[in-house]
Structures are given as C-alpha cells and as structure tokens.
Amino acid sequence: MKEGKQKHDQLIPEGITDIGDFAFRHESFDGIKSIVLPNSVEYIGESAFENADHVKYIVLSGSIKRIGVNAFARCKQLDSLAFKSEPPYCLNYLTQNGVLFERNYDRFGKSHGYTLFQYPCGRANKEYMIPVVVDDGATDGGVEVTEIGENAFMECQHLEAVYFSAYPGTKMKIGRCAFAWCGKLDTVSLSRNISKIDPTAFQGCRALKRILIPKGMRKKFEAMFPLKQTWELLMED
C-alpha cells in the first residue's frame, strides 16, 4: 500500500502546472489505483488520462483552471473524481458525489449554470439521476445544471437507466456522444426542460429500449433527434 501511494505521489511532481494533450493516454497505470495531482497543476489537456484502465480514483488540484475534453474518458475502473480541498470545488469546476461539473460562461464572461463534464465510467451504479442543481458554495439553493457535456457518460458499461428532472425556468442540452456506447443503458427518462439533444447523444447504445417522455411532448422530442423503431416511447404524467 505504501508503494502504491508513493507511486501516485511521484507520478506528477509538485511544480508542474500543465499536463499536455494526450500526456498519459493509453497508459494503463497497472498497480496504481489512485492519482493525486499536486496543487501546482492548473491545466489538464485533452485526453490527458484517457484509457487509464486501472485507476479508480483521481484527486484534482484546487488550482485547476481548465480541463480538456476526454481528459478522463474511457477509464474503465474509474469510480470517483474529487478535489483535495473542502469544500470540493474551485473557480471553474466542482465535484458532487464523485462526478465532475464545469462552470458555464456566456460570451460576456457571465456565469450561467454548470455542465456535467465527466461521469466516472467505471462506476458500478446501475442508475443515475441527473442533479437539478449543484452546490458551488456561494449560491443559496445551488446552481442549476444546464448541459450534459460531450462524451460525459461515454462507455459507462454498468449504467442501465438515466433520469432527468426539470428545474423551473431553465433549459437542458444533451451534447455530442453524451451517452454513446453505454452498453447496458436500457432506459432514459427525459424532462420537459430539455431543449436540444445532439443526434449522436445515444449513438451505439444497443440495449436502449425505453424512452420516457413527458405527456404531450412526443412531437417535440421526435423533431429533436432521430428515434429508432426499436425504441419504445412511453408517456409520463
């Protein structure tokens, strides 16, 4: 155990500020179950830890300013993403129950909600309820979740059901390949506030059979993304 701890402590030395694109892509980290990033790390590049197959826990630096797409994608045993700091957030990111969220900004630099950035694809949970709000430590009642990011749930092999719920006055977008190739995903329950679903959002979900949609919203969702004949559309009150 001491050896494993020593390995992850020495993986990225204190003083390193940037982890480049594809830096550890396809590095399995055999024998290393957790990676703890030093406080000096501010940038994590695209696909930096993609396919880190043996890693179960990644602990982030509170100094993080930007994380590239797919930075933690396809990590087959990854169960949790967390911050060293308490409470578990920094300026642009936070974690809630081991899931990573990214703060959204408009073109004027004004903050407006969070994107679910990365769900740990090795997590054994069969169901997940998309949170309506997340706690940023500064806003009473929390800040709404307004988007499921690109590849956020990609290749989550244990996930069988996902449930959305509406937050009054907000809109939700489901991004490119958000749930792509989730091999066991069987049921998706959509909410009224979903305004956009990328055509590739459920690409490769071969087990998907049931799409639950709010009553009176069938035409809206049929116009929004291609529905397969094998999917059963069920109306919810």
N, C-alpha and C positions, 0 to 999 in steps of 0.2 A: 504493500500500500504506500509506503514511504517513497519507493522508487517511482511509482506512478505519479505521485504528487510532484516529485522532483522533475519528472519529465514535462508535465504540463506547465510548471513554473518557468522552466528554461526554454520552452518552445519559442516564445517571443520575448526577448529581453526588454526590461524597462528602458525607456528612451526611444523605442521605435514608435513613430507617430502614424505611419501609413502601412497598411497591408495591401499590396497591389492586387490588381485584377488577376484572377486565376492562381494566386500565390500558392495555395495548398490544394488546388483542385485535383481530385483523384488520389490524394494522399489518404490512405485508409486509417492512419493513426492506430495501427494494431497495438493493443495493450494499453492504450490511453483512453480512458472513459470520459475525461473532462478536460476542457481547455479554459484556462483563466487568462484573460487578456490584461496586460499591465495598464495602469492608469494613464500612461502616455499615449495610448492608441486613440487617434481621432478619426481615422478614415479606414473603412474596410471595403475593399474593391469588389467589383462584380465577380461572382462565382468563387470568391476567395477560399471558402471552405466547402465548396460543392463536392458531394460524394465522400465526405469524411465518414466512412461507413461504421467505424467502431465508436465514435464519440457519442455519448449520451447527454452530456451537459456542457453548455457553453456559457461562461460568465463574462459579461460585457463590461467595458470601462465606462465610468460615468462621464468621461471626456468625449465620447463618441459624438461626431458631428454629422457624418454621412455613412450610410451602408449601401453598397451597390446591390442591384437586383441579383437574385440567386446566390447571395453570399453564403447562405446556409441551406441551400436546396439539396434534395436527394440524399440527405444524411440519414441513412436507413435506420439507425438506432437512436437518433436524437429525440430526447424526451422533454427537454426544457431549455429555454433561453432566459437568462436572468441578468440583473445588474448587481455589481458588488455593493452598490450604495443602498441605503434605506432612507427614504422610500425608493422604490425601484424605477427610477426614470432619470432622463437627462433632458436637455433642451428640446431635442427633436424626436426622441424615442422613449418608449416605456414598455415594460413587460407586465402582463397580467396573467396569472396562473400559467406561467411558462411560455406564453405566446407573445410575440414581438409586434408592436404597433409603431407606426411612423406618423409624425405630425404633418398635416397638410397645410400648404400655404397657397394663397392666390397670387396673381401676377403683381400685386401691390405689396406682397410680403405679409399680408394679414393671415393669421392662423384660422383655419376653419375645419375642425374635426380631425379624426385620425383614420389612417388606413391600416387594416390588418395586414401586416407586412410578411410575417412568416409564422406558420403553424408548424410545430416540430413533427416532421413526417414519420418519425419512428414511434410516436406516442401510441400506446395500446388502446386508448379510449375508442369506443365504437361510435359514440355520438358527440356532437359539439353544437352548443347553442352560441351563435354569433352574438357577442355582447352588444347591447344597445349603446352603452356609454362605457368609457374607461376613466380611471382616476388619474388626473395629471398633477394632483397635489395642490392645485391652485384654483380650480373652478368648483364652486358649490354644485353638487349633483353630478359632477363629472362632465366629460366632453364626448359628444356623440361620435360613433364610428360610422363613417360615410362611404367607405370603399373596401372591397376585398382586392388586394393588390395582385399584380402579375405573378403567377406561379405560387401564390401563397400557400396552397394546400397540395401542390403537385406531388403525385405519387405517395400520398398518405395511404398506405396499404391496409391499415386497420380500420379506417373510418368507414362507417356504414350509413350514417344519417347526419344531415346538417340542417339546422333550423334557424331561420331568420325571423326577427320580430321588428316591428316598426317603431320609430321614435318620432313623436309628433313634430311636423314641420321640417323634417329632414329627408334627404334623398340618399339612396344607397346605389353604388355602382359595383358590378362584379367584373373584374378585369380579365385580361387575356390569360388563358390557360389557368385560371384561378384554382380550379379543381381537377385539372387534367390528369388523366391516368390514375385516378384513385380507384384501384382495382376492385374494392368491395363496396364502394358507395352505391347504395340501393335507393335511398330516399332523400329528397331535397324539399324542404318546406319554405316557400318564398313568401315575402311580405309585401304589403301594399306600397311601401315607400321605395321599392326598387325601380330605378329609372332607366337603368342600362345594364344589359348583360352582353358581354362580348361573345361572338359566335363560337369562340374556342373555349369558353369557360368550362364546359364539361366534356371536352374532347377526350376520347379514349376511355370514358367511364362505362365499361362494358356491362357492369352489373346494374347500372341505373335503370330503375323500372317505374318509380313513382315520383311524380312532381306534384306537390301540394300547393295550390294557389288560392288566394282569397276569392270569395264569392264575387262574381261579376267582373273578374279581371282576366278572363280567358283570352279575349281578343288582344288585350294589351301585351300579354306575355307571348302569344303566338306571333305578334308583329315584332317582338323584341329580339328573339333568337330562334334558330331552327329547331323545331321539335321533332324527335324521331317517332316513327309509327310504333315502335316497341315501348315507348313511354306511356304510362297511364296518368292522365291528368285528373286529379281529384280536387273537388271544390271544398274549401273550408269556410265556415261561417266567420 
